[in-house]
Amino acid sequence: MNDKTVDPRLLEMLRCPACVRSGPQAGLLDRHGNWLVCRDCSRKYPIRDGIPVMLIEEGDKYKATAIQDLPATAQ
């Protein structure tokens, strides 16, 4: 299974769990390959086996990593 199996409707609904408390439009995510990146806080959430891993701890691991430096496959 690969990340392309993620339902696009699900991706539209997902929000960064660290930022969503600020309001309904906070924490919007952009997709970059196997990653979802928060527009507000720059946390990066991996997509593993088609499942977005939306844990704040996961988002924190690569927060300081530039998008172009993210691993192609989320660990």
N, CA, C and O atoms as CSV, one atom per row, in Angstrom:
chain,resi,resn,atom,element,x,y,z
A,1,MET,N,N,0.861,-1.173,0.000
A,1,MET,CA,C,0.000,0.000,0.000
A,1,MET,C,C,0.903,1.229,0.000
A,1,MET,O,O,1.960,1.212,0.630
A,2,ASN,N,N,0.509,2.289,-0.689
A,2,ASN,CA,C,1.291,3.519,-0.676
A,2,ASN,C,C,0.422,4.685,-0.245
A,2,ASN,O,O,-0.782,4.536,-0.032
A,3,ASP,N,N,1.049,5.857,-0.118
A,3,ASP,CA,C,0.333,7.012,0.414
A,3,ASP,C,C,-0.766,7.499,-0.510
A,3,ASP,O,O,-1.618,8.271,-0.071
A,4,LYS,N,N,-0.787,7.085,-1.766
A,4,LYS,CA,C,-1.808,7.547,-2.702
A,4,LYS,C,C,-3.183,6.989,-2.365
A,4,LYS,O,O,-4.179,7.409,-2.955
A,5,THR,N,N,-3.256,6.054,-1.431
A,5,THR,CA,C,-4.538,5.485,-1.051
A,5,THR,C,C,-5.262,6.340,-0.013
A,5,THR,O,O,-6.383,6.013,0.376
A,6,VAL,N,N,-4.643,7.427,0.439
A,6,VAL,CA,C,-5.300,8.316,1.400
A,6,VAL,C,C,-6.449,9.017,0.683
A,6,VAL,O,O,-6.258,9.633,-0.365
A,7,ASP,N,N,-7.625,8.918,1.252
A,7,ASP,CA,C,-8.813,9.533,0.669
A,7,ASP,C,C,-8.652,11.058,0.644
A,7,ASP,O,O,-8.432,11.656,1.697
A,8,PRO,N,N,-8.752,11.698,-0.513
A,8,PRO,CA,C,-8.611,13.157,-0.597
A,8,PRO,C,C,-9.598,13.911,0.289
A,8,PRO,O,O,-9.287,15.000,0.773
A,9,ARG,N,N,-10.782,13.345,0.506
A,9,ARG,CA,C,-11.757,14.002,1.383
A,9,ARG,C,C,-11.251,14.031,2.819
A,9,ARG,O,O,-11.486,14.998,3.543
A,10,LEU,N,N,-10.555,12.972,3.231
A,10,LEU,CA,C,-9.976,12.935,4.568
A,10,LEU,C,C,-8.906,14.020,4.694
A,10,LEU,O,O,-8.862,14.732,5.697
A,11,LEU,N,N,-8.059,14.147,3.698
A,11,LEU,CA,C,-7.002,15.154,3.749
A,11,LEU,C,C,-7.568,16.566,3.865
A,11,LEU,O,O,-6.967,17.420,4.517
A,12,GLU,N,N,-8.711,16.820,3.245
A,12,GLU,CA,C,-9.351,18.138,3.330
A,12,GLU,C,C,-9.838,18.439,4.747
A,12,GLU,O,O,-9.874,19.599,5.157
A,13,MET,N,N,-10.212,17.404,5.491
A,13,MET,CA,C,-10.756,17.584,6.840
A,13,MET,C,C,-9.692,17.666,7.921
A,13,MET,O,O,-9.918,18.270,8.970
A,14,LEU,N,N,-8.533,17.063,7.677
A,14,LEU,CA,C,-7.499,17.005,8.703
A,14,LEU,C,C,-6.935,18.385,9.021
A,14,LEU,O,O,-6.791,19.229,8.137
A,15,ARG,N,N,-6.622,18.599,10.282
A,15,ARG,CA,C,-5.995,19.820,10.759
A,15,ARG,C,C,-4.882,19.432,11.723
A,15,ARG,O,O,-4.935,18.369,12.342
A,16,CYS,N,N,-3.895,20.274,11.848
A,16,CYS,CA,C,-2.806,20.047,12.793
A,16,CYS,C,C,-3.395,19.983,14.204
A,16,CYS,O,O,-4.068,20.923,14.628
A,17,PRO,N,N,-3.156,18.897,14.934
A,17,PRO,CA,C,-3.733,18.786,16.274
A,17,PRO,C,C,-3.168,19.809,17.259
A,17,PRO,O,O,-3.799,20.087,18.279
A,18,ALA,N,N,-2.005,20.369,16.980
A,18,ALA,CA,C,-1.419,21.377,17.869
A,18,ALA,C,C,-2.046,22.753,17.647
A,18,ALA,O,O,-2.081,23.572,18.566
A,19,CYS,N,N,-2.540,23.013,16.434
A,19,CYS,CA,C,-3.038,24.353,16.092
A,19,CYS,C,C,-4.555,24.466,16.024
A,19,CYS,O,O,-5.092,25.572,16.095
A,20,VAL,N,N,-5.239,23.370,15.892
A,20,VAL,CA,C,-6.682,23.399,15.647
A,20,VAL,C,C,-7.453,24.073,16.774
A,20,VAL,O,O,-8.564,24.557,16.556
A,21,ARG,N,N,-6.891,24.111,17.954
A,21,ARG,CA,C,-7.555,24.765,19.084
A,21,ARG,C,C,-7.729,26.262,18.866
A,21,ARG,O,O,-8.545,26.898,19.534
A,22,SER,N,N,-6.968,26.825,17.937
A,22,SER,CA,C,-7.028,28.266,17.678
A,22,SER,C,C,-8.222,28.664,16.821
A,22,SER,O,O,-8.518,29.852,16.699
A,23,GLY,N,N,-8.909,27.700,16.230
A,23,GLY,CA,C,-10.071,28.003,15.407
A,23,GLY,C,C,-10.184,27.044,14.244
A,23,GLY,O,O,-9.237,26.312,13.954
A,24,PRO,N,N,-11.328,27.030,13.569
A,24,PRO,CA,C,-11.584,26.042,12.521
A,24,PRO,C,C,-10.682,26.166,11.291
A,24,PRO,O,O,-10.490,25.178,10.582
A,25,GLN,N,N,-10.131,27.332,11.021
A,25,GLN,CA,C,-9.250,27.477,9.868
A,25,GLN,C,C,-7.775,27.398,10.246
A,25,GLN,O,O,-6.907,27.502,9.380
A,26,ALA,N,N,-7.489,27.216,11.521
A,26,ALA,CA,C,-6.107,27.074,11.970
A,26,ALA,C,C,-5.612,25.663,11.681
A,26,ALA,O,O,-6.396,24.714,11.659
A,27,GLY,N,N,-4.339,25.533,11.466
A,27,GLY,CA,C,-3.738,24.214,11.297
A,27,GLY,C,C,-4.021,23.551,9.973
A,27,GLY,O,O,-4.015,22.324,9.883
A,28,LEU,N,N,-4.271,24.343,8.935
A,28,LEU,CA,C,-4.471,23.753,7.610
A,28,LEU,C,C,-3.191,23.069,7.168
A,28,LEU,O,O,-2.094,23.547,7.456
A,29,LEU,N,N,-3.328,21.952,6.468
A,29,LEU,CA,C,-2.188,21.144,6.088
A,29,LEU,C,C,-1.984,21.151,4.574
A,29,LEU,O,O,-2.944,21.129,3.803
A,30,ASP,N,N,-0.729,21.182,4.170
A,30,ASP,CA,C,-0.355,21.026,2.771
A,30,ASP,C,C,0.334,19.683,2.634
A,30,ASP,O,O,1.084,19.268,3.518
A,31,ARG,N,N,0.078,19.003,1.526
A,31,ARG,CA,C,0.703,17.699,1.311
A,31,ARG,C,C,1.976,17.871,0.496
A,31,ARG,O,O,2.006,18.563,-0.522
A,32,HIS,N,N,3.031,17.211,0.983
A,32,HIS,CA,C,4.319,17.187,0.297
A,32,HIS,C,C,4.779,15.729,0.283
A,32,HIS,O,O,5.424,15.275,1.228
A,33,GLY,N,N,4.457,15.004,-0.768
A,33,GLY,CA,C,4.825,13.590,-0.844
A,33,GLY,C,C,4.179,12.795,0.266
A,33,GLY,O,O,2.954,12.762,0.384
A,34,ASN,N,N,5.001,12.153,1.082
A,34,ASN,CA,C,4.524,11.328,2.201
A,34,ASN,C,C,4.405,12.111,3.495
A,34,ASN,O,O,4.476,11.535,4.581
A,35,TRP,N,N,4.223,13.431,3.387
A,35,TRP,CA,C,4.168,14.294,4.563
A,35,TRP,C,C,3.010,15.270,4.463
A,35,TRP,O,O,2.640,15.706,3.373
A,36,LEU,N,N,2.439,15.611,5.622
A,36,LEU,CA,C,1.480,16.699,5.745
A,36,LEU,C,C,2.161,17.777,6.573
A,36,LEU,O,O,2.673,17.500,7.657
A,37,VAL,N,N,2.169,18.995,6.069
A,37,VAL,CA,C,2.882,20.090,6.723
A,37,VAL,C,C,1.885,21.170,7.130
A,37,VAL,O,O,1.097,21.641,6.311
A,38,CYS,N,N,1.929,21.557,8.409
A,38,CYS,CA,C,1.037,22.583,8.933
A,38,CYS,C,C,1.470,23.954,8.422
A,38,CYS,O,O,2.641,24.321,8.521
A,39,ARG,N,N,0.529,24.698,7.882
A,39,ARG,CA,C,0.817,26.050,7.385
A,39,ARG,C,C,1.136,27.025,8.510
A,39,ARG,O,O,1.825,28.021,8.289
A,40,ASP,N,N,0.643,26.750,9.711
A,40,ASP,CA,C,0.811,27.682,10.824
A,40,ASP,C,C,2.073,27.435,11.651
A,40,ASP,O,O,2.814,28.375,11.940
A,41,CYS,N,N,2.321,26.194,12.032
A,41,CYS,CA,C,3.421,25.923,12.965
A,41,CYS,C,C,4.587,25.148,12.351
A,41,CYS,O,O,5.615,24.958,13.000
A,42,SER,N,N,4.433,24.704,11.117
A,42,SER,CA,C,5.470,23.962,10.385
A,42,SER,C,C,5.730,22.553,10.908
A,42,SER,O,O,6.735,21.940,10.545
A,43,ARG,N,N,4.837,22.025,11.761
A,43,ARG,CA,C,4.989,20.618,12.135
A,43,ARG,C,C,4.760,19.777,10.889
A,43,ARG,O,O,3.972,20.132,10.012
A,44,LYS,N,N,5.466,18.654,10.832
A,44,LYS,CA,C,5.372,17.772,9.675
A,44,LYS,C,C,4.931,16.392,10.142
A,44,LYS,O,O,5.582,15.765,10.978
A,45,TYR,N,N,3.814,15.930,9.589
A,45,TYR,CA,C,3.217,14.655,9.983
A,45,TYR,C,C,3.417,13.645,8.858
A,45,TYR,O,O,3.078,13.919,7.707
A,46,PRO,N,N,3.972,12.473,9.190
A,46,PRO,CA,C,4.202,11.470,8.148
A,46,PRO,C,C,2.921,10.745,7.746
A,46,PRO,O,O,1.975,10.630,8.524
A,47,ILE,N,N,2.923,10.266,6.519
A,47,ILE,CA,C,1.877,9.367,6.033
A,47,ILE,C,C,2.550,8.010,5.901
A,47,ILE,O,O,3.471,7.840,5.102
A,48,ARG,N,N,2.087,7.045,6.689
A,48,ARG,CA,C,2.679,5.701,6.677
A,48,ARG,C,C,1.632,4.696,6.242
A,48,ARG,O,O,0.555,4.605,6.832
A,49,ASP,N,N,1.956,3.947,5.212
A,49,ASP,CA,C,1.037,2.923,4.695
A,49,ASP,C,C,-0.342,3.496,4.421
A,49,ASP,O,O,-1.356,2.843,4.665
A,50,GLY,N,N,-0.374,4.725,3.910
A,50,GLY,CA,C,-1.638,5.354,3.553
A,50,GLY,C,C,-2.383,5.980,4.717
A,50,GLY,O,O,-3.515,6.436,4.552
A,51,ILE,N,N,-1.761,6.010,5.909
A,51,ILE,CA,C,-2.428,6.538,7.103
A,51,ILE,C,C,-1.647,7.743,7.632
A,51,ILE,O,O,-0.481,7.604,8.003
A,52,PRO,N,N,-2.275,8.925,7.672
A,52,PRO,CA,C,-1.604,10.083,8.272
A,52,PRO,C,C,-1.443,9.874,9.778
A,52,PRO,O,O,-2.407,9.553,10.473
A,53,VAL,N,N,-0.226,10.057,10.273
A,53,VAL,CA,C,0.057,9.897,11.695
A,53,VAL,C,C,-0.016,11.286,12.324
A,53,VAL,O,O,0.949,12.049,12.279
A,54,MET,N,N,-1.167,11.604,12.909
A,54,MET,CA,C,-1.460,12.958,13.379
A,54,MET,C,C,-1.234,13.124,14.881
A,54,MET,O,O,-2.077,13.686,15.581
A,55,LEU,N,N,-0.113,12.643,15.364
A,55,LEU,CA,C,0.262,12.815,16.768
A,55,LEU,C,C,1.213,14.002,16.859
A,55,LEU,O,O,2.138,14.123,16.055
A,56,ILE,N,N,0.989,14.877,17.835
A,56,ILE,CA,C,1.836,16.061,17.972
A,56,ILE,C,C,3.307,15.657,18.108
A,56,ILE,O,O,4.187,16.322,17.563
A,57,GLU,N,N,3.569,14.576,18.828
A,57,GLU,CA,C,4.945,14.108,18.995
A,57,GLU,C,C,5.583,13.778,17.650
A,57,GLU,O,O,6.770,14.038,17.453
A,58,GLU,N,N,4.818,13.211,16.725
A,58,GLU,CA,C,5.325,12.917,15.385
A,58,GLU,C,C,5.598,14.210,14.621
A,58,GLU,O,O,6.614,14.332,13.937
A,59,GLY,N,N,4.690,15.166,14.742
A,59,GLY,CA,C,4.860,16.443,14.066
A,59,GLY,C,C,6.072,17.208,14.561
A,59,GLY,O,O,6.704,17.945,13.804
A,60,ASP,N,N,6.393,17.033,15.827
A,60,ASP,CA,C,7.538,17.723,16.420
A,60,ASP,C,C,8.881,17.207,15.911
A,60,ASP,O,O,9.847,17.966,15.834
A,61,LYS,N,N,8.950,15.927,15.565
A,61,LYS,CA,C,10.229,15.310,15.195
A,61,LYS,C,C,10.920,16.018,14.036
A,61,LYS,O,O,12.144,16.153,14.041
A,62,TYR,N,N,10.160,16.473,13.046
A,62,TYR,CA,C,10.748,17.081,11.852
A,62,TYR,C,C,10.366,18.547,11.705
A,62,TYR,O,O,10.475,19.108,10.615
A,63,LYS,N,N,9.922,19.171,12.786
A,63,LYS,CA,C,9.463,20.562,12.715
A,63,LYS,C,C,10.542,21.489,12.160
A,63,LYS,O,O,10.240,22.376,11.362
A,64,ALA,N,N,11.772,21.298,12.565
A,64,ALA,CA,C,12.864,22.174,12.133
A,64,ALA,C,C,13.477,21.745,10.794
A,64,ALA,O,O,14.360,22.429,10.277
A,65,THR,N,N,13.024,20.634,10.235
A,65,THR,CA,C,13.564,20.143,8.969
A,65,THR,C,C,12.883,20.832,7.799
A,65,THR,O,O,11.656,20.924,7.754
A,66,ALA,N,N,13.674,21.312,6.859
A,66,ALA,CA,C,13.114,21.940,5.659
A,66,ALA,C,C,12.367,20.880,4.846
A,66,ALA,O,O,12.751,19.711,4.837
A,67,ILE,N,N,11.317,21.292,4.176
A,67,ILE,CA,C,10.496,20.358,3.399
A,67,ILE,C,C,11.344,19.564,2.413
A,67,ILE,O,O,11.167,18.354,2.271
A,68,GLN,N,N,12.256,20.235,1.739
A,68,GLN,CA,C,13.085,19.552,0.745
A,68,GLN,C,C,14.051,18.552,1.373
A,68,GLN,O,O,14.600,17.705,0.668
A,69,ASP,N,N,14.269,18.634,2.693
A,69,ASP,CA,C,15.170,17.720,3.383
A,69,ASP,C,C,14.453,16.564,4.083
A,69,ASP,O,O,15.102,15.727,4.710
A,70,LEU,N,N,13.117,16.509,3.983
A,70,LEU,CA,C,12.377,15.407,4.600
A,70,LEU,C,C,12.689,14.103,3.885
A,70,LEU,O,O,12.870,14.104,2.667
A,71,PRO,N,N,12.757,12.997,4.604
A,71,PRO,CA,C,12.959,11.712,3.948
A,71,PRO,C,C,11.802,11.414,3.000
A,71,PRO,O,O,10.657,11.769,3.280
A,72,ALA,N,N,12.101,10.765,1.881
A,72,ALA,CA,C,11.061,10.427,0.905
A,72,ALA,C,C,10.034,9.478,1.517
A,72,ALA,O,O,8.844,9.562,1.214
A,73,THR,N,N,10.496,8.589,2.366
A,73,THR,CA,C,9.612,7.649,3.052
A,73,THR,C,C,9.643,7.974,4.532
A,73,THR,O,O,10.710,8.014,5.146
A,74,ALA,N,N,8.478,8.206,5.098
A,74,ALA,CA,C,8.388,8.523,6.526
A,74,ALA,C,C,8.792,7.317,7.345
A,74,ALA,O,O,8.339,6.203,7.084
A,75,GLN,N,N,9.641,7.533,8.333
A,75,GLN,CA,C,10.112,6.439,9.212
A,75,GLN,C,C,9.149,6.216,10.342
A,75,GLN,O,O,9.372,5.343,11.181
